[in-house]
């Protein structure tokens, strides 16, 4: 396992732990959806920034088609 992969896993676990603690005893039944949505949103924004807004390059970097990227951006309300 690479150092970066290990860091990503640790950051993901930490983020979920912090979120669960922030519930202060309240329950949620959308944890999976919330984590996936926020992860996807952050990843797409960062990749678009890295690619200077070039959607073709961003889609290639993400390993998805431009159509899929466009649909995800619309669903997640990401402009640019």
C-alpha positions in Angstrom: 0.0 0.0 0.0 1.4 3.4 -1.0 1.9 6.2 1.5 -0.7 8.3 -0.3 -3.3 5.5 -0.3 -2.8 5.0 3.5 -3.2 8.8 4.1 -6.4 8.9 2.0 -7.9 6.0 4.0 -6.9 7.6 7.3 -8.4 11.0 6.2 -11.6 9.3 5.2 -11.9 7.5 8.5 -11.2 10.7 10.4 -13.8 12.6 8.5 -16.5 10.0 9.2 -15.5 9.9 12.9 -15.7 13.7 13.2 -19.1 13.7 11.5 -20.5 11.0 13.8 -19.2 12.9 16.8 -20.9 16.1 15.5 -24.3 14.3 15.6 -24.2 14.6 19.4 -26.3 11.5 19.9 -28.7 12.2 17.1 -29.1 9.5 14.5 -28.8 9.6 10.7 -29.9 7.1 8.1 -28.1 8.9 5.3 -24.5 8.5 6.3 -23.4 6.6 3.2 -25.1 9.0 0.8 -23.8 12.0 2.6 -20.2 10.7 2.6 -20.3 9.7 -1.0 -21.9 12.9 -2.1 -19.4 15.1 -0.3 -16.4 13.0 -1.3 -17.5 13.1 -5.0 -18.2 16.9 -4.8 -14.8 17.7 -3.3 -13.0 15.4 -5.7 -14.6 16.8 -8.8 -14.0 20.4 -7.6 -10.3 19.7 -6.9 -9.8 17.9 -10.2 -11.5 20.7 -12.1 -9.3 23.2 -10.4 -6.2 21.1 -11.0 -7.2 20.9 -14.7 -7.8 24.7 -14.8 -11.5 24.1 -15.6 -10.8 21.8 -18.6 -13.7 19.3 -18.4 -12.2 16.9 -21.0 -8.9 16.7 -19.0 -10.9 16.5 -15.7 -13.0 13.6 -17.0 -9.9 11.8 -18.3 -8.2 12.3 -14.9 -11.3 11.0 -13.1 -11.6 8.0 -15.5 -15.1 9.0 -16.5 -16.7 10.4 -19.7 -17.4 14.1 -20.2 -21.1 13.3 -20.2 -20.8 11.5 -16.8 -18.8 14.4 -15.4 -21.4 16.9 -16.7 -24.2 14.9 -15.2 -22.4 14.6 -11.8 -21.7 18.4 -11.8 -25.4 19.1 -12.5 -26.5 16.7 -9.7 -24.0 18.0 -7.2 -24.7 21.6 -8.2 -21.0 22.3 -9.2 -20.6 25.2 -11.5 -17.7 25.9 -13.9 
